[in-house]
Amino acid sequence: MRIGELAERTGVSTRLLRYYEEQGLLAASRDGNGYRAYDEGAVVRVRQIRRLLAAGLNTEVISSALQCASGEEAHLDLCPELAGLLHRELSAMDDRISALQRRRGALAGYLSAER
C-alpha cells in the first residue's frame, strides 16, 4: 500500500509516517516509480508506535521496545534489557511528575495569598 492509504487506515498523517521512517520505527520499500510501499504489517506497526507514544515513550525508547512488541495493543515481551530501560523511563517520569507537583504547589500558594 502507498503512504496515503497507510495514513488513512491508521489515522496518522503522511508527515508523521515519514518521520517514523526517518527514526527507523517503520520500514518501507520503494516501487519502481520511487513511491513508498508498505506491507500489511505496517498498519499494526503504526498502531504499536502510537500506543507506545501515548505511554510517554520517546522514539529512541520505542525503537528498542518495538523489537519486543506484538499485536496492535503493543504487548511487550520483556527481556531484561527492555525491562531495565522501561524502569528507567518510569523513574524519570516520576521525577518529572514530582517537579510538576512542586511547581503546582508554588502557583497555588500565590493564588491562596490573593484572598
N, C-alpha and C positions, 0 to 999 in steps of 0.2 A: 504494500500500500504506500501511497505517497504521503508526504508530511501533512498536507491538508486534511486527508482522511484520518490520519492518526490524531490530529488536533481535534477534529470533530468528534471522534469516538471517545476521546479522553477528556474533553473539555479544557485542554491545555493549549495555550497559544503556540503558533508555529515558532515564534521567537523563543519561548521557553524550551521548546523541544530542541531547537538548535543549541541553546545554552546547555541543556543536559548532555547533548552530544559532545560539545566542547569540553565539558567536565569529565567525560569518559563514563557517564552514567547510562548512556543509551547509544546503541550502535546502529548504523545504517549502512547499507551497501549503496552503490550508485548504478543507476540504469545507464544504458548506452548514451542517453541524452544528457547525463550528468545529474539528473534528479535523484534525490534521496529516495531509497526504497526500504521499507520496514517490513518485517515479518509479523505474524500474528502475536508472537511473544512480546512485541513492543508495547502492546496495549497493557498487558499485565505489568511489564516493567515500569511504565509511566505511572500506573496506579500505585505500585510499590514506592516509587520515588516520592509521590505526593503524600502518601501516608507517613513515610519517614520524615519528610519535611514538616508535616503537621505535628510530629512528635518533638520538633525543635532541633533536629539534627541538621548540621550543615552538609554541603555537598561532599566535602572531604570524608567525613564520617560515613555518609551514605554510600560512598564508593566502596568502603570496606564492608558495610552491612549488607549490601546487595549480593555479595558473594554467598551469603548465608540465608538469603530471603527466598521464601517460596509462597506462591499463591498471591492473589490480589490484596489480601489483608497484610501482606509483608510479614508473615510469620518468620521469626528468626531462629535458626538452629544455632544456638550459642556455642561457639568454640571458646576456649579460654581467652584468646586474644581479643575477640569481639566483646566478650563479657567484660573484660577489663576496660576496653575503650568506652563501652556504654556506662560503666560505673563512673569513669572519669567525667563523662559528659553530664551525668546526673548530678555529680558533686558540683560541677561548675554551674549548672542550672540552679542548684540550691543556693550557691553563693550569690548569684545574681538576684534571686528572689529575696534573700535576706537584705541585700543592699537596697532593693526597691522598697521593702517594708520600712527600713530606716528612713529613707527619703520621704516616704508617705507620712511617717510619724512626724517628721520635721515640718512638712507642709501643713498637716492637720494642726500642729501646735501653733503655727502662725494664725490659722483661721480661728482657733479657740481663743486666742488672745484678742481677737477682734471684738468679742462680745462685751 
